[in-house]
Amino acid sequence: MVQRDDVIAIIKGVSSSVRAGDSDHGKPLKEIGVDSLDLSGILLEIEEKFGIKIPDEDIARLETIDRIVEYIREKTGDR
């Protein structure tokens, strides 16, 4: 089952300047330092790691770490 820590590790791996921790899971990604370039890299890593495709129309939904985790679980059937 995908966990918050999995997503936080991907975010920190893409950008060392991002301040993502356990208390930041509900904050908008912009508030923890994720810019549009970082987001592109994060989404690519998520697609590769979890074997999913994230269509452009779904990107707006992925505004927090919790929403990303929920989305991955939906796409992979991992509840």
C-alpha positions in Angstrom: 0.0 0.0 0.0 1.3 3.4 -1.0 2.1 5.6 2.0 2.7 9.3 2.5 6.3 8.6 3.1 6.6 7.1 -0.4 5.3 10.3 -1.9 7.4 12.5 0.3 10.5 10.6 -0.7 9.7 11.1 -4.4 9.1 14.8 -3.8 12.4 15.2 -1.9 14.2 13.2 -4.5 13.1 15.5 -7.3 13.8 18.7 -5.4 16.1 19.1 -2.4 14.7 22.6 -1.8 11.2 21.3 -1.0 10.2 21.3 2.7 8.0 18.3 2.9 7.5 16.5 6.1 4.8 14.5 7.9 3.0 17.7 9.0 2.8 19.0 5.5 0.6 16.3 4.0 -2.5 18.5 3.8 -0.8 21.7 2.6 -0.9 22.8 -1.0 2.3 21.7 -2.8 3.2 25.3 -3.6 3.3 26.1 0.1 6.0 23.4 0.7 8.1 24.8 -2.2 7.0 22.7 -5.2 7.0 24.7 -8.4 5.7 23.7 -11.8 9.0 22.2 -12.9 9.2 20.2 -9.7 5.6 19.0 -10.2 6.4 17.7 -13.6 9.3 15.7 -12.3 7.3 14.4 -9.3 4.5 13.2 -11.6 6.9 11.5 -13.9 8.5 9.7 -11.0 5.1 8.6 -9.7 4.1 7.3 -13.1 7.3 5.2 -13.3 7.3 4.0 -9.7 3.6 3.0 -9.6 3.1 2.0 -13.2 0.2 4.5 -13.8 -0.5 7.2 -16.3 -1.6 10.6 -15.0 -3.7 12.4 -17.7 -3.4 16.2 -17.9 -6.9 16.7 -16.8 -6.1 14.9 -13.4 -3.1 17.1 -12.5 -5.2 19.9 -11.0 -6.6 17.3 -8.4 -3.1 16.5 -7.2 -2.6 19.6 -5.0 -1.5 18.0 -1.7 0.5 15.0 -0.7 -2.7 13.4 0.7 -4.5 13.8 -2.6 -1.6 12.3 -4.5 -1.6 9.3 -2.2 -5.3 8.9 -2.6 -5.0 9.2 -6.4 -2.3 6.6 -6.6 -4.4 4.2 -4.5 -7.4 4.8 -6.8 -5.3 4.2 -9.9 -3.6 1.1 -8.6 -6.6 -0.4 -6.8 -4.6 -0.2 -3.6 -7.1 0.6 -0.9 
